[in-house]
């Protein structure tokens, strides 16, 4: 992601990473929702570019294209590494618990979802981002030490990692 941001401005990656780490956090569980990345609601535009709407459009198109084009090269190594990993009932159960955390985040903290719910928006349109299957367990026991699920949970509970 840093390379994608650096195409535009060398300071954007650290700004967007901090925003990601702060935004995608479940304070009630002291867990980060993912492993990191970048996040922006608004893309900062330098003052020199803001004066001219055509320049601003070109700047934003270049910036967003750079970030979008960086997605596949950043994601495919992860898919390639894990696509043949064993996947059974235990993994599926854990996946649905983690999807429950995703939905929990969206309902409690996501600005767009909260706005839609508070403004009496169309419920189907608001909830369309919800995973089709989620699971909550009351007082869920942490996964056993040494399991991939425990490693993931431990990672989510650590301070954000500096990737670069």
Protein Blocks (a to p, Z undefined) as FASTA:
>chain_A
ZZmmmmmomklmmmmmmmmmmmmccfknopafbebdcddfbdcddfklmmpmklmmmmmm
mmmmmmmmmmmmmmmmmmmmmmmgccdfklmmmmmmmmmmmmmmmmmmmmklmmmmmnop
afklmmmmpcfbdcddehiacddehiaklmmmmmmmpccddfZZ
